Amino acid sequence: MTDSILSKAATMEIPINSNGDSRTAEDDGFEQVVQFVKNVSDLQQVMVSGPNLNETSIVSGGYGGAAEGIIPTSSIKGPAIHVNPEYFDRRCGNAPKPGVSPSMHHSNSNPSIMSEEATKGVAVEKFDSMKKWSINTYKCTKQMFSERFGRGSKTVDMELEAQIDVLRETKMKYERILRLARELTNHFYNMVQTQQALGDTFADLSQKSPELQDEFGYNAETQRLLCKNGETLLGAINFFVSSINTLVNKTMEDTLMTIKMYENARLEFDAYRADLEELSVGPRDAAAMVRIEIAQQQYQIHKDKYERLHSDVSIKLKFLEENKVKVMHKQLLLFHNAVSAYFAGNQQQLEQTLRQFNVKLKPPGSDKPSWLEEQ
């Protein structure tokens, strides 16, 4: 079919006006070639790699002639056929934009090719990353089960492990202190609110009960004083709770995160160490030597990572212990002095304790949003 269509296209410049038809051979030939272009995606590739028109044959009666037979195209004498891509673009409605050359118009596929190459590159990179992760996970899982069932060796620093266990136990105890201190704060806050409401009720009754005015007045004044001292003690307890929360959930937690990274690095180090030892006792052929060299490199990388995190954990544990002693010394002294002064009824000592530890009380109603924030 392709040879027939191209053969018809070869005669597109022969005039066929014997029947008085105003159409030209160029128009008829164009219709045939356009049909061909619609069936073939790349016109230029067909024009370059397609069959040679001089070596094909055409049917002489293809355009309505009476004679039938095969005529070699080499016997047709006429001007050479020149196919202009712009001509087909205009007739097909795909004319290039003004100022754009045909070569630029037909080379718009380059960005798509570059995009496909970039997508392939990303896919290959993700595949390599997944491959490395899978190998590392397999080795670490194998090492973990070997240690759990007593088949593999484990790198252990007894002194550091003991310090880590002490830290975890200390954190649990401090979390209990924090939880109980928060419960004390909530209960004491409710008690202060009750005292304030009770003092207001006593003051109201002292105005409405002349026969008990003095008694209600005394109790109202006492409740107001207790409420004021209670708010001062609440400020000290809140400061105590805030400091303990920072110590437990930020300082200790940061150290425990470093310890978790250290433990993972230790597991990876032992996994690659066991892999290197297993390869070292195997055969020594060329392929095995390549694998041993790669294993040696991976072992050194994970060894450096393990030693670096081991040093980080040791330093953080040392600074954490110093910081814990300093913070708890201050907070325990504050808590003791504030609670003792409150239950002794010593308002001046209670206020002095807060000034000593730079505890600033919030004025009543400071927690409420301003009228501008409520809008």
Backbone hydrogen bonds in HBPLUS format (Angstrom, degrees):
<---DONOR---> <-ACCEPTOR-->    atom                        ^
c    i                          cat <-CA-CA->   ^        H-A-AA   ^      H-
h    n   atom  resd res      DA  || num        DHA   H-A  angle D-A-AA Bond
n    s   type  num  typ     dist DA aas  dist angle  dist       angle   num
A0005-ILE N   A0001-MET O   3.02 MM   4  6.28 158.9  2.06 150.5 155.5     1
A0006-LEU N   A0002-THR O   2.97 MM   4  6.12 168.1  1.98 152.2 155.6     2
A0007-SER N   A0003-ASP O   2.91 MM   4  5.97 145.6  2.03 140.9 150.5     3
A0008-LYS N   A0004-SER O   3.02 MM   4  6.29 147.1  2.13 140.9 149.3     4
A0009-ALA N   A0005-ILE O   2.92 MM   4  6.23 149.4  2.02 144.7 154.1     5
A0010-ALA N   A0006-LEU O   3.04 MM   4  6.29 129.8  2.30 134.5 146.8     6
A0011-THR N   A0008-LYS O   3.20 MM   3  5.54 150.8  2.29 106.6 114.5     7
A0012-MET N   A0009-ALA O   3.34 MM   3  5.23 159.7  2.38 109.7 109.0     8
A0014-ILE N   A0011-THR O   3.14 MM   3  5.56 172.0  2.14 118.8 121.1     9
A0020-GLY N   A0017-ASN O   3.14 MM   3  5.20 163.5  2.17 108.0 111.1    10
A0028-ASP N   A0024-THR O   3.20 MM   4  6.58 166.6  2.21 151.8 154.9    11
A0029-GLY N   A0025-ALA O   2.81 MM   4  5.87 163.6  1.84 147.5 153.1    12
A0030-PHE N   A0026-GLU O   2.85 MM   4  5.93 146.0  1.96 138.6 148.3    13
A0031-GLU N   A0027-ASP O   3.09 MM   4  6.37 156.1  2.15 149.1 153.9    14
A0032-GLN N   A0028-ASP O   3.24 MM   4  6.59 156.8  2.30 147.8 153.6    15
A0033-VAL N   A0029-GLY O   2.95 MM   4  6.24 158.4  2.00 149.9 156.0    16
A0034-VAL N   A0030-PHE O   2.73 MM   4  5.92 159.3  1.77 156.7 162.2    17
A0035-GLN N   A0031-GLU O   3.14 MM   4  6.30 155.5  2.20 141.8 147.6    18
A0036-PHE N   A0032-GLN O   3.13 MM   4  6.45 145.8  2.25 137.6 147.2    19
A0037-VAL N   A0033-VAL O   2.77 MM   4  6.13 150.2  1.85 149.0 157.9    20
A0038-LYS N   A0034-VAL O   2.98 MM   4  6.25 149.7  2.08 148.2 155.4    21
A0039-ASN N   A0036-PHE O   3.07 MM   3  5.25 132.2  2.31  98.8 111.6    22
A0040-VAL N   A0036-PHE O   3.05 MM   4  6.31 131.1  2.30 144.6 158.2    23
A0046-VAL N   A0042-ASP O   3.28 MM   4  6.55 153.9  2.35 143.6 150.2    24
A0047-MET N   A0043-LEU O   2.94 MM   4  6.22 158.4  1.99 153.5 159.4    25
A0048-VAL N   A0044-GLN O   3.00 MM   4  6.17 142.1  2.15 142.0 151.6    26
A0049-SER N   A0045-GLN O   2.82 MM   4  5.83 169.3  1.83 153.2 155.9    27
A0050-GLY N   A0046-VAL O   2.73 MM   4  4.83 129.2  1.98 133.6 139.9    28
A0055-GLU N   A0052-ASN O   3.04 MM   3  5.47 154.2  2.11 110.6 118.5    29
A0056-THR N   A0053-LEU O   3.40 MM   3  5.36 169.3  2.41 103.6 106.6    30
A0073-THR N   A0056-THR O   3.36 MM  17  6.21 163.0  2.39 160.4 157.3    31
A0058-ILE N   A0071-ILE O   3.35 MM  13  5.80 168.7  2.37 153.2 153.8    32
A0071-ILE N   A0058-ILE O   3.23 MM  13  5.80 174.4  2.24 167.8 169.5    33
A0062-GLY N   A0059-VAL O   3.12 MM   3  5.38 154.5  2.19 119.1 118.3    34
A0060-SER N   A0069-GLY O   3.41 MM   9  6.13 161.9  2.44 156.7 161.6    35
A0064-GLY N   A0061-GLY O   3.38 MM   3  5.53 146.4  2.50 117.9 113.5    36
A0075-SER N   A0072-PRO O   3.20 MM   3  5.80 158.3  2.25 110.6 116.4    37
A0076-ILE N   A0073-THR O   3.15 MM   3  5.37 158.5  2.20 106.1 112.7    38
A0087-TYR N   A0084-ASN O   3.00 MM   3  5.38 130.0  2.26 107.7 120.3    39
A0089-ASP N   A0085-PRO O   2.99 MM   4  6.23 157.3  2.04 150.2 157.2    40
A0090-ARG N   A0086-GLU O   2.92 MM   4  6.14 157.9  1.97 149.2 153.8    41
A0091-ARG N   A0087-TYR O   3.07 MM   4  6.32 163.5  2.10 148.5 153.2    42
A0092-CYS N   A0088-PHE O   2.91 MM   4  5.97 146.7  2.02 146.1 155.0    43
A0094-ASN N   A0089-ASP O   2.57 MM   5  4.54 149.5  1.66 153.9 151.4    44
A0093-GLY N   A0090-ARG O   3.23 MM   3  5.11 157.1  2.28  98.2 104.9    45
A0100-VAL N   A0097-LYS O   3.04 MM   3  5.54 153.7  2.11 140.4 139.4    46
A0104-MET N   A0101-SER O   3.05 MM   3  5.26 121.9  2.40 101.0 115.2    47
A0105-HIS N   A0101-SER O   2.95 MM   4  6.25 149.0  2.04 147.4 157.3    48
A0106-HIS N   A0102-PRO O   2.92 MM   4  6.14 147.9  2.02 151.4 158.0    49
A0107-SER N   A0104-MET O   3.34 MM   3  5.13 159.0  2.39  96.7 102.8    50
A0110-ASN N   A0107-SER O   3.35 MM   3  6.02 173.0  2.35 115.9 117.9    51
A0113-ILE N   A0109-SER O   3.06 MM   4  6.36 153.1  2.13 151.0 159.0    52
A0114-MET N   A0110-ASN O   2.93 MM   4  6.21 160.2  1.97 157.2 162.5    53
A0115-SER N   A0111-PRO O   2.83 MM   4  6.04 151.9  1.91 146.4 154.7    54
A0116-GLU N   A0112-SER O   2.93 MM   4  6.17 154.6  2.00 146.3 152.4    55
A0117-GLU N   A0113-ILE O   2.99 MM   4  6.29 155.4  2.06 147.0 153.7    56
A0118-ALA N   A0114-MET O   2.91 MM   4  6.17 155.7  1.97 147.8 154.5    57
A0119-THR N   A0115-SER O   2.92 MM   4  6.15 156.5  1.98 147.7 154.2    58
A0120-LYS N   A0116-GLU O   2.92 MM   4  6.16 157.3  1.97 147.4 153.5    59
A0121-GLY N   A0117-GLU O   2.90 MM   4  6.16 151.4  1.98 144.3 152.4    60
A0122-VAL N   A0118-ALA O   2.99 MM   4  6.30 156.5  2.04 150.0 155.2    61
A0123-ALA N   A0119-THR O   2.97 MM   4  6.19 158.9  2.01 148.9 155.0    62
A0124-VAL N   A0120-LYS O   2.91 MM   4  6.15 157.7  1.96 149.9 155.5    63
A0125-GLU N   A0121-GLY O   2.98 MM   4  6.19 156.2  2.04 145.3 152.1    64
A0126-LYS N   A0122-VAL O   2.92 MM   4  6.17 159.5  1.96 151.3 156.5    65
A0127-PHE N   A0123-ALA O   2.92 MM   4  6.12 153.9  1.99 145.0 152.7    66
A0128-ASP N   A0124-VAL O   2.94 MM   4  6.20 158.1  1.98 149.6 154.8    67
A0129-SER N   A0125-GLU O   2.96 MM   4  6.21 157.7  2.01 147.4 153.8    68
A0130-MET N   A0126-LYS O   2.89 MM   4  6.09 160.6  1.93 150.3 155.4    69
A0131-LYS N   A0127-PHE O   2.87 MM   4  6.06 149.9  1.96 144.8 153.8    70
A0132-LYS N   A0128-ASP O   2.96 MM   4  6.23 162.5  1.99 152.0 155.3    71
A0133-TRP N   A0129-SER O   2.96 MM   4  6.18 161.7  2.00 148.7 154.2    72
A0134-SER N   A0130-MET O   2.91 MM   4  6.04 157.0  1.96 145.5 151.6    73
A0135-ILE N   A0131-LYS O   3.02 MM   4  6.28 161.9  2.06 151.2 155.6    74
A0136-ASN N   A0132-LYS O   2.97 MM   4  6.15 166.2  1.99 152.2 156.1    75
A0137-THR N   A0133-TRP O   2.87 MM   4  5.99 159.8  1.91 149.8 155.7    76
A0138-TYR N   A0134-SER O   2.92 MM   4  6.06 157.4  1.97 146.1 152.5    77
A0139-LYS N   A0135-ILE O   3.04 MM   4  6.27 164.1  2.06 151.5 155.1    78
A0140-CYS N   A0136-ASN O   2.99 MM   4  6.18 165.0  2.01 150.8 155.0    79
A0141-THR N   A0137-THR O   2.89 MM   4  5.96 159.7  1.93 148.7 154.7    80
A0142-LYS N   A0138-TYR O   2.96 MM   4  6.09 159.9  2.00 148.1 153.8    81
A0143-GLN N   A0139-LYS O   2.95 MM   4  6.19 155.8  2.01 146.2 152.8    82
A0144-MET N   A0140-CYS O   2.87 MM   4  6.06 155.2  1.93 146.6 153.6    83
A0145-PHE N   A0141-THR O   3.05 MM   4  6.29 165.4  2.07 153.2 155.6    84
A0146-SER N   A0142-LYS O   2.99 MM   4  6.13 149.9  2.08 141.7 150.9    85
A0147-GLU N   A0143-GLN O   2.95 MM   4  6.19 155.1  2.01 149.7 155.1    86
A0148-ARG N   A0144-MET O   2.98 MM   4  6.20 154.0  2.05 144.4 152.3    87
A0149-PHE N   A0145-PHE O   3.00 MM   4  6.12 154.9  2.06 147.7 152.7    88
A0151-ARG N   A0146-SER O   2.69 MM   5  4.80 147.2  1.80 155.8 155.5    89
A0152-GLY N   A0146-SER O   3.06 MM   6  4.73 145.4  2.18 109.3 105.8    90
A0150-GLY N   A0147-GLU O   3.26 MM   3  5.03 160.1  2.31  97.2 102.4    91
A0161-GLU N   A0157-ASP O   2.86 MM   4  6.01 164.0  1.89 162.7 168.1    92
A0162-ALA N   A0158-MET O   3.01 MM   4  6.14 151.3  2.09 144.3 151.3    93
A0163-GLN N   A0159-GLU O   3.19 MM   4  6.49 155.3  2.25 144.7 150.7    94
A0164-ILE N   A0160-LEU O   3.00 MM   4  6.27 151.9  2.08 148.9 156.8    95
A0165-ASP N   A0161-GLU O   3.00 MM   4  6.25 155.8  2.06 146.9 152.8    96
A0166-VAL N   A0162-ALA O   3.03 MM   4  6.29 155.9  2.09 146.5 153.0    97
A0167-LEU N   A0163-GLN O   3.00 MM   4  6.23 153.2  2.08 143.2 150.3    98
A0168-ARG N   A0164-ILE O   3.05 MM   4  6.34 161.2  2.09 151.1 155.0    99
A0169-GLU N   A0165-ASP O   3.05 MM   4  6.27 160.6  2.09 148.5 153.8   100
A0170-THR N   A0166-VAL O   2.85 MM   4  6.00 157.4  1.90 148.8 155.8   101
A0171-LYS N   A0167-LEU O   2.88 MM   4  6.06 156.5  1.93 151.0 157.1   102
A0172-MET N   A0168-ARG O   3.18 MM   4  6.43 154.8  2.25 143.1 148.8   103
A0173-LYS N   A0169-GLU O   3.19 MM   4  6.51 156.5  2.25 147.7 153.4   104
A0174-TYR N   A0170-THR O   2.92 MM   4  6.16 159.1  1.96 153.3 159.4   105
A0175-GLU N   A0171-LYS O   2.88 MM   4  6.04 146.1  2.00 144.8 154.1   106
A0176-ARG N   A0172-MET O   3.17 MM   4  6.45 143.8  2.31 137.8 146.7   107
A0177-ILE N   A0173-LYS O   3.05 MM   4  6.45 154.7  2.12 145.7 152.3   108
A0178-LEU N   A0174-TYR O   2.90 MM   4  6.13 158.8  1.94 146.4 152.2   109
A0179-ARG N   A0175-GLU O   2.94 MM   4  6.14 157.2  2.00 144.2 150.0   110
A0180-LEU N   A0176-ARG O   2.98 MM   4  6.20 165.7  2.00 154.5 157.8   111
A0181-ALA N   A0177-ILE O   2.88 MM   4  6.02 156.4  1.94 149.9 156.9   112
A0182-ARG N   A0178-LEU O   3.04 MM   4  6.22 151.2  2.13 144.9 152.0   113
A0183-GLU N   A0179-ARG O   3.06 MM   4  6.36 153.2  2.14 143.7 151.1   114
A0184-LEU N   A0180-LEU O   2.89 MM   4  6.16 155.8  1.95 147.6 154.4   115
A0185-THR N   A0181-ALA O   2.95 MM   4  6.17 152.7  2.03 141.7 149.2   116
A0186-ASN N   A0182-ARG O   2.99 MM   4  6.28 158.8  2.03 149.3 154.0   117
A0187-HIS N   A0183-GLU O   2.97 MM   4  6.20 168.6  1.98 154.7 157.7   118
A0188-PHE N   A0184-LEU O   2.86 MM   4  5.91 163.7  1.89 150.4 155.7   119
A0189-TYR N   A0185-THR O   2.88 MM   4  5.94 151.4  1.96 143.5 151.6   120
A0190-ASN N   A0186-ASN O   3.08 MM   4  6.33 156.5  2.14 145.8 151.3   121
A0191-MET N   A0187-HIS O   2.99 MM   4  6.30 149.9  2.09 144.1 153.0   122
A0192-VAL N   A0188-PHE O   2.92 MM   4  6.19 155.5  1.98 149.5 155.3   123
A0193-GLN N   A0189-TYR O   3.00 MM   4  6.26 158.9  2.05 148.4 154.0   124
A0194-THR N   A0190-ASN O   2.95 MM   4  6.16 149.7  2.04 142.3 150.8   125
A0195-GLN N   A0191-MET O   2.87 MM   4  6.16 154.9  1.94 148.3 155.3   126
A0196-GLN N   A0192-VAL O   2.96 MM   4  6.20 155.4  2.03 147.9 154.4   127
A0197-ALA N   A0193-GLN O   3.04 MM   4  6.28 160.8  2.08 146.0 150.7   128
A0198-LEU N   A0194-THR O   2.84 MM   4  6.02 156.2  1.89 148.9 156.3   129
A0199-GLY N   A0195-GLN O   2.83 MM   4  6.00 156.8  1.88 147.4 153.7   130
A0200-ASP N   A0196-GLN O   3.04 MM   4  6.28 155.9  2.10 147.1 153.0   131
A0201-THR N   A0197-ALA O   3.03 MM   4  6.26 150.4  2.12 142.5 150.6   132
A0202-PHE N   A0198-LEU O   2.94 MM   4  6.22 159.8  1.99 151.5 156.5   133
A0203-ALA N   A0199-GLY O   3.01 MM   4  6.19 159.5  2.05 146.8 152.4   134
A0204-ASP N   A0200-ASP O   3.02 MM   4  6.22 150.1  2.11 141.8 149.5   135
A0205-LEU N   A0201-THR O   2.98 MM   4  6.24 158.0  2.03 150.5 156.2   136
A0206-SER N   A0202-PHE O   2.93 MM   4  6.13 144.3  2.06 146.3 156.2   137
A0207-GLN N   A0204-ASP O   3.23 MM   3  5.43 139.0  2.41  98.8 109.4   138
A0208-LYS N   A0205-LEU O   3.13 MM   3  4.97 127.2  2.42  91.4 105.4   139
A0209-SER N   A0205-LEU O   2.84 MM   4  5.74 125.2  2.15 149.8 159.1   140
A0212-LEU N   A0209-SER O   3.06 MM   3  5.49 146.0  2.18 112.5 121.9   141
A0213-GLN N   A0210-PRO O   3.40 MM   3  4.91 165.7  2.42 102.4 101.2   142
A0216-PHE N   A0212-LEU O   3.02 MM   4  6.13 171.3  2.02 156.4 159.3   143
A0217-GLY N   A0213-GLN O   2.95 MM   4  5.96 148.4  2.05 140.4 150.1   144
A0218-TYR N   A0214-ASP O   2.91 MM   4  6.19 155.2  1.97 153.9 158.8   145
A0219-ASN N   A0215-GLU O   3.20 MM   4  6.47 172.0  2.21 153.9 155.3   146
A0220-ALA N   A0216-PHE O   2.91 MM   4  6.04 151.4  1.99 144.9 153.6   147
A0221-GLU N   A0217-GLY O   3.01 MM   4  6.19 158.9  2.05 147.3 152.3   148
A0222-THR N   A0218-TYR O   2.96 MM   4  6.27 155.5  2.02 150.0 157.1   149
A0223-GLN N   A0219-ASN O   2.99 MM   4  6.15 166.3  2.01 150.2 153.2   150
A0224-ARG N   A0220-ALA O   3.04 MM   4  6.21 152.8  2.11 143.8 151.5   151
A0225-LEU N   A0221-GLU O   3.03 MM   4  6.25 154.0  2.10 144.6 151.2   152
A0226-LEU N   A0222-THR O   2.91 MM   4  6.20 161.0  1.95 152.5 157.9   153
A0227-CYS N   A0223-GLN O   2.82 MM   4  5.95 150.4  1.91 141.9 150.7   154
A0228-LYS N   A0224-ARG O   2.96 MM   4  6.19 153.2  2.03 144.1 150.6   155
A0229-ASN N   A0225-LEU O   2.96 MM   4  6.24 167.8  1.97 154.6 157.3   156
A0230-GLY N   A0226-LEU O   2.78 MM   4  5.84 146.9  1.89 141.4 151.7   157
A0231-GLU N   A0227-CYS O   3.01 MM   4  6.24 150.1  2.10 144.2 150.8   158
A0232-THR N   A0228-LYS O   3.17 MM   4  6.51 149.4  2.27 141.8 150.2   159
A0233-LEU N   A0229-ASN O   2.90 MM   4  6.22 156.4  1.95 148.8 155.1   160
A0234-LEU N   A0230-GLY O   2.81 MM   4  6.02 150.5  1.89 145.0 153.9   161
A0235-GLY N   A0231-GLU O   3.09 MM   4  6.35 146.7  2.20 139.3 146.8   162
A0236-ALA N   A0232-THR O   3.27 MM   4  6.69 151.3  2.36 143.1 149.8   163
A0237-ILE N   A0233-LEU O   2.90 MM   4  6.24 161.6  1.93 155.8 160.8   164
A0238-ASN N   A0234-LEU O   2.85 MM   4  5.97 161.9  1.88 151.1 156.1   165
A0239-PHE N   A0235-GLY O   3.10 MM   4  6.26 151.9  2.18 140.4 147.7   166
A0240-PHE N   A0236-ALA O   3.00 MM   4  6.26 151.1  2.08 143.5 151.8   167
A0241-VAL N   A0237-ILE O   2.83 MM   4  6.13 160.7  1.87 155.0 159.7   168
A0242-SER N   A0238-ASN O   2.90 MM   4  6.06 161.1  1.93 148.0 153.1   169
A0243-SER N   A0239-PHE O   3.08 MM   4  6.23 158.6  2.13 145.5 150.5   170
A0244-ILE N   A0240-PHE O   3.05 MM   4  6.29 162.4  2.08 151.1 155.9   171
A0245-ASN N   A0241-VAL O   2.90 MM   4  6.04 157.8  1.95 149.9 156.5   172
A0246-THR N   A0242-SER O   3.05 MM   4  6.27 153.5  2.12 143.9 150.3   173
A0247-LEU N   A0243-SER O   3.03 MM   4  6.27 157.6  2.08 146.3 152.5   174
A0248-VAL N   A0244-ILE O   2.90 MM   4  6.10 160.5  1.94 153.6 158.4   175
A0249-ASN N   A0245-ASN O   2.87 MM   4  5.68 157.4  1.92 147.4 153.2   176
A0250-LYS N   A0246-THR O   3.16 MM   4  5.23 134.9  2.38 126.1 132.1   177
A0251-THR N   A0246-THR O   3.11 MM   5  6.56 164.1  2.14 159.9 164.9   178
A0252-MET N   A0247-LEU O   2.94 MM   5  6.16 160.1  1.98 153.4 159.5   179
A0254-ASP N   A0250-LYS O   2.92 MM   4  5.82 148.9  2.02 135.7 143.3   180
A0255-THR N   A0251-THR O   3.21 MM   4  6.51 157.0  2.27 145.1 150.7   181
A0256-LEU N   A0252-MET O   2.92 MM   4  6.21 154.3  1.99 149.9 157.5   182
A0257-MET N   A0253-GLU O   2.92 MM   4  6.16 144.6  2.05 144.2 153.3   183
A0258-THR N   A0254-ASP O   3.17 MM   4  6.48 154.2  2.24 144.5 150.6   184
A0259-ILE N   A0255-THR O   2.95 MM   4  6.26 147.4  2.06 141.8 151.8   185
A0260-LYS N   A0256-LEU O   2.89 MM   4  6.15 146.9  2.00 141.9 150.3   186
A0261-MET N   A0257-MET O   3.05 MM   4  6.37 156.3  2.10 146.4 152.1   187
A0262-TYR N   A0258-THR O   2.90 MM   4  6.14 149.5  1.99 142.6 151.8   188
A0263-GLU N   A0259-ILE O   2.87 MM   4  6.16 154.2  1.94 148.8 155.0   189
A0264-ASN N   A0260-LYS O   3.02 MM   4  6.29 157.3  2.08 148.1 153.8   190
A0265-ALA N   A0261-MET O   2.95 MM   4  6.15 155.3  2.01 145.1 152.2   191
A0266-ARG N   A0262-TYR O   2.86 MM   4  6.09 148.3  1.96 145.6 154.9   192
A0267-LEU N   A0263-GLU O   3.00 MM   4  6.25 152.5  2.08 143.9 150.6   193
A0268-GLU N   A0264-ASN O   2.99 MM   4  6.28 161.5  2.02 150.1 154.7   194
A0269-PHE N   A0265-ALA O   2.87 MM   4  6.00 157.5  1.92 145.5 152.4   195
A0270-ASP N   A0266-ARG O   2.97 MM   4  6.20 161.3  2.01 147.5 151.9   196
A0271-ALA N   A0267-LEU O   2.94 MM   4  6.12 149.0  2.03 143.7 152.9   197
A0272-TYR N   A0268-GLU O   2.98 MM   4  6.22 167.7  2.00 156.6 157.9   198
A0273-ARG N   A0269-PHE O   2.89 MM   4  5.99 142.4  2.03 140.6 152.3   199
A0274-ALA N   A0270-ASP O   2.89 MM   4  6.01 158.6  1.94 143.5 148.5   200
A0275-ASP N   A0271-ALA O   2.99 MM   4  6.23 149.7  2.09 140.6 149.6   201
A0276-LEU N   A0272-TYR O   2.98 MM   4  6.11 155.1  2.04 139.4 145.2   202
A0277-GLU N   A0273-ARG O   2.97 MM   4  6.23 156.8  2.03 148.5 154.9   203
A0278-GLU N   A0274-ALA O   2.97 MM   4  6.13 151.5  2.05 143.9 151.4   204
A0279-LEU N   A0275-ASP O   3.05 MM   4  6.31 153.5  2.12 145.9 152.5   205
A0280-SER N   A0276-LEU O   2.96 MM   4  6.08 143.5  2.10 142.6 152.8   206
A0282-GLY N   A0279-LEU O   3.20 MM   3  5.22 160.3  2.24 103.4 109.2   207
A0289-MET N   A0285-ASP O   2.94 MM   4  6.17 153.2  2.01 152.2 159.8   208
A0290-VAL N   A0286-ALA O   3.13 MM   4  6.44 148.3  2.24 145.8 153.7   209
A0291-ARG N   A0287-ALA O   3.11 MM   4  6.44 160.3  2.15 148.3 153.2   210
A0292-ILE N   A0288-ALA O   2.86 MM   4  6.11 154.3  1.92 148.9 156.6   211
A0293-GLU N   A0289-MET O   2.97 MM   4  6.14 155.7  2.03 142.2 148.3   212
A0294-ILE N   A0290-VAL O   3.04 MM   4  6.34 159.6  2.09 151.1 156.0   213
A0295-ALA N   A0291-ARG O   2.89 MM   4  6.08 160.7  1.93 149.0 154.8   214
A0296-GLN N   A0292-ILE O   2.82 MM   4  6.01 149.4  1.91 146.7 155.2   215
A0297-GLN N   A0293-GLU O   3.09 MM   4  6.38 153.0  2.16 144.8 151.0   216
A0298-GLN N   A0294-ILE O   3.03 MM   4  6.34 164.6  2.05 154.1 157.6   217
A0299-TYR N   A0295-ALA O   2.85 MM   4  5.98 154.5  1.91 146.3 154.0   218
A0300-GLN N   A0296-GLN O   3.03 MM   4  6.22 155.3  2.10 145.2 151.0   219
A0301-ILE N   A0297-GLN O   3.03 MM   4  6.30 157.6  2.08 149.8 155.9   220
A0302-HIS N   A0298-GLN O   3.06 MM   4  6.28 168.8  2.07 153.4 155.4   221
A0303-LYS N   A0299-TYR O   2.87 MM   4  5.96 140.8  2.02 141.1 152.9   222
A0304-ASP N   A0300-GLN O   3.00 MM   4  6.19 161.8  2.04 149.4 152.6   223
A0305-LYS N   A0301-ILE O   3.13 MM   4  6.40 158.1  2.18 144.7 151.0   224
A0306-TYR N   A0302-HIS O   2.94 MM   4  6.02 157.2  2.00 140.2 146.3   225
A0307-GLU N   A0303-LYS O   2.96 MM   4  6.18 165.5  1.98 153.9 157.2   226
A0308-ARG N   A0304-ASP O   2.98 MM   4  6.12 155.1  2.04 146.7 153.6   227
A0309-LEU N   A0305-LYS O   3.07 MM   4  6.28 165.2  2.10 151.2 154.5   228
A0310-HIS N   A0306-TYR O   2.87 MM   4  6.01 148.2  1.97 146.1 156.1   229
A0311-SER N   A0307-GLU O   3.07 MM   4  6.27 154.2  2.14 142.6 148.0   230
A0312-ASP N   A0308-ARG O   3.02 MM   4  6.34 154.1  2.08 143.8 151.5   231
A0313-VAL N   A0309-LEU O   2.93 MM   4  6.08 161.1  1.96 150.5 154.1   232
A0314-SER N   A0310-HIS O   3.18 MM   4  6.35 161.9  2.21 144.7 149.4   233
A0315-ILE N   A0311-SER O   3.08 MM   4  6.29 161.6  2.11 151.3 155.6   234
A0316-LYS N   A0312-ASP O   2.95 MM   4  6.12 163.6  1.98 151.2 156.1   235
A0317-LEU N   A0313-VAL O   2.93 MM   4  6.04 158.8  1.98 152.6 157.9   236
A0318-LYS N   A0314-SER O   3.19 MM   4  6.36 152.5  2.27 140.8 147.7   237
A0319-PHE N   A0315-ILE O   3.04 MM   4  6.36 167.0  2.06 155.1 157.6   238
A0320-LEU N   A0316-LYS O   2.83 MM   4  5.87 151.2  1.92 144.6 153.4   239
A0321-GLU N   A0317-LEU O   3.10 MM   4  6.20 157.4  2.15 142.3 147.0   240
A0322-GLU N   A0318-LYS O   3.26 MM   4  6.56 159.9  2.30 146.6 151.6   241
A0323-ASN N   A0319-PHE O   2.91 MM   4  6.07 162.3  1.94 149.6 154.9   242
A0324-LYS N   A0320-LEU O   2.81 MM   4  5.91 156.3  1.87 148.9 155.7   243
A0325-VAL N   A0321-GLU O   3.15 MM   4  6.32 164.2  2.18 147.8 150.7   244
A0326-LYS N   A0322-GLU O   3.16 MM   4  6.36 161.7  2.19 147.0 152.0   245
A0327-VAL N   A0323-ASN O   2.93 MM   4  6.07 168.0  1.94 154.1 157.4   246
A0328-MET N   A0324-LYS O   2.94 MM   4  5.94 170.0  1.95 153.1 156.4   247
A0329-HIS N   A0325-VAL O   3.05 MM   4  5.95 150.7  2.13 139.4 147.1   248
A0330-LYS N   A0326-LYS O   3.40 MM   4  6.59 160.8  2.44 142.9 146.7   249
A0331-GLN N   A0327-VAL O   2.98 MM   4  6.20 167.6  2.00 156.2 160.0   250
A0332-LEU N   A0328-MET O   2.90 MM   4  5.73 164.2  1.93 145.1 149.6   251
A0333-LEU N   A0329-HIS O   3.29 MM   4  6.24 153.5  2.37 134.6 141.6   252
A0334-LEU N   A0330-LYS O   3.05 MM   4  6.24 155.8  2.11 145.9 152.7   253
A0335-PHE N   A0331-GLN O   2.91 MM   4  6.10 164.4  1.94 149.7 153.9   254
A0336-HIS N   A0332-LEU O   2.98 MM   4  6.10 162.9  2.01 144.7 149.4   255
A0337-ASN N   A0333-LEU O   3.07 MM   4  6.17 175.1  2.07 151.5 153.1   256
A0338-ALA N   A0334-LEU O   2.98 MM   4  6.01 164.2  2.01 152.5 157.3   257
A0339-VAL N   A0335-PHE O   3.07 MM   4  6.09 167.8  2.08 147.9 151.7   258
A0340-SER N   A0336-HIS O   2.98 MM   4  6.05 164.9  2.00 153.2 158.1   259
A0341-ALA N   A0337-ASN O   3.01 MM   4  6.04 163.1  2.03 145.0 149.8   260
A0342-TYR N   A0338-ALA O   3.02 MM   4  6.15 153.0  2.09 145.4 152.9   261
A0343-PHE N   A0339-VAL O   3.12 MM   4  6.32 175.0  2.12 156.9 156.9   262
A0344-ALA N   A0340-SER O   3.00 MM   4  6.01 131.5  2.24 139.9 152.9   263
A0346-ASN N   A0341-ALA O   2.97 MM   5  5.11 143.5  2.11 156.3 159.8   264
A0345-GLY N   A0342-TYR O   3.06 MM   3  5.19 151.0  2.15 101.5 110.6   265
A0350-LEU N   A0346-ASN O   3.13 MM   4  6.32 154.2  2.20 145.2 152.6   266
A0351-GLU N   A0347-GLN O   3.03 MM   4  6.28 162.2  2.06 151.1 154.9   267
A0352-GLN N   A0348-GLN O   2.88 MM   4  6.08 151.7  1.96 146.6 155.5   268
A0353-THR N   A0349-GLN O   2.88 MM   4  6.07 146.7  1.99 143.7 152.1   269
A0354-LEU N   A0350-LEU O   3.26 MM   4  6.60 154.8  2.33 145.3 150.5   270
A0355-ARG N   A0351-GLU O   3.10 MM   4  6.38 153.4  2.17 143.8 151.2   271
A0356-GLN N   A0352-GLN O   2.88 MM   4  6.06 148.8  1.97 145.7 154.5   272
A0357-PHE N   A0353-THR O   3.23 MM   4  6.51 146.2  2.35 144.3 151.2   273
A0359-VAL N   A0354-LEU O   2.86 MM   5  5.00 174.4  1.86 153.5 153.2   274
A0358-ASN N   A0355-ARG O   3.26 MM   3  4.95 165.0  2.29 100.2 103.1   275
A0366-SER N   A0363-PRO O   3.11 MM   3  5.63 146.8  2.22 144.7 141.6   276
A0368-LYS N   A0365-GLY O   3.31 MM   3  5.54 152.7  2.39 101.7 109.4   277
A0374-GLU N   A0370-SER O   3.11 MM   4  6.44 141.6  2.27 146.8 157.6   278
A0375-GLN N   A0372-LEU O   3.31 MM   3  5.41 147.1  2.42  97.2 106.3   279
